[in-house]
Amino acid sequence: MDDFQGRPQTIQPNLRKVSDPADFIRANTLLHEPPLIPEVKLHLASEIVPIWQMTEEELEKTGLPPPFWAFAWAGGQALSRYILDHPDVVRGKRVLDFGSGSGLIAIAAMKAGAASVLAADIDTFAVASIRLNAEVNDVSVVVTADNLVGSANPGWDIILIGDMCYERPLAESIEIWVRGLVAGGATALIGDPGRTYLPKTGLEKLISYAVKTTRELEDTDVRNTSVWKIV
Ligand SMILES: C[S@@+](CC[C@H](N)C(=O)[O-])C[C@H]1O[C@@H](n2cnc3c(N)ncnc32)[C@H](O)[C@@H]1O
C-alpha cells in the first residue's frame, strides 16, 4: 500500500487452514454498523476480534491478501451516506460498485432504490464478504471477481468508487477507464478522504463528511472525506 497510514492486518492462529472464505469471515469478524451508516450492518474487524497484529508481509506468507473487506473505509462511508441521503442519484438505476470490499456501497445503493447493483472486487474474500453482508442486510447484489478495468459498459448508469485512490497504477488505470465510461454517458462518483492518487482535476465536489475512523487504521480519529463527481 502506498497511502494508508495504518495497514489492515489480520491474525488468526490457524490462518494456514483457511479454506472457505465465508467461514473465515464469520470466525474473524463481528457485525458492526459503520459510524456514518448506522442503517447497515457489516462483518467487520474490530479491536475485540483482534485482526490488527500481523504485518502485510506475514500475511503474504499465508497466501491471504490484506483484508480490505474487513473495514468500512472512509471513502466508502462518505459515498454510502451521500447515496442514502440523496436516493435519486441511484433510484431505478443500474449501478456498478467498483472495488466493493465489504459491499457497503452496493448495499447502500440497493437500500436507496437502485434497480440492480453489480459489486466488483478481485479479492475472493471480498466476494464472500459482499455476499454475507448483502444477506445480513436483506438486499440482493450481484457479485463478480472479474477485473473490469478497461471493459466496455454493459449498461451501467452510474459507477460508484469508494476509496480506490491509494496506489498510483491502480488509480491511474481506473481514472482512464472510468473517464471513458463517463464520455459514453455514464455518471461516476468517487468517495475519497484525500488519498495521494485522487485525481487533481476534472472532479466536482458534491459534499464532505467528517468520518470517524480508528488510529490503528488511519492514524487519526476523524477523516474529512468528500464525494466527487467525475466531470
Ligand atoms: C480500500 S478498499 C475499499 C473498499 C470499499 N469500496 C470501501 O470503501 O470500503 C479497496 C478495494 O478495492 C479492491 N480492488 C483493488 N483492485 C481492484 C480491481 N482492479 N478491481 C476490483 N477491485 C479491486 C480491493 O480488493 C479492495 O477490496
The ligand as a Gaussian input file, in Angstrom:
#p B3LYP/6-31G(d) Opt

LIG

0 1
 C       -9.632000       0.320000       0.270000
 S      -10.705000      -0.932000      -0.271000
 C      -12.235000      -0.049000      -0.474000
 C      -13.431000      -0.934000      -0.269000
 C      -14.780000      -0.226000      -0.306000
 N      -15.020000       0.392000      -1.579000
 C      -14.890000       0.783000       0.817000
 O      -14.837000       1.995000       0.531000
 O      -14.998000       0.392000       1.993000
 C      -10.213000      -1.212000      -1.954000
 C      -10.827000      -2.473000      -2.567000
 O      -10.548000      -2.478000      -3.979000
 C      -10.322000      -3.818000      -4.367000
 N       -9.617000      -3.789000      -5.663000
 C       -8.327000      -3.474000      -5.909000
 N       -8.088000      -3.543000      -7.243000
 C       -9.250000      -3.896000      -7.846000
 C       -9.662000      -4.129000      -9.196000
 N       -8.825000      -3.997000     -10.213000
 N      -10.944000      -4.491000      -9.420000
 C      -11.821000      -4.607000      -8.405000
 N      -11.492000      -4.406000      -7.103000
 C      -10.225000      -4.053000      -6.834000
 C       -9.549000      -4.418000      -3.216000
 O       -9.607000      -5.834000      -3.238000
 C      -10.268000      -3.783000      -2.035000
 O      -11.344000      -4.604000      -1.585000

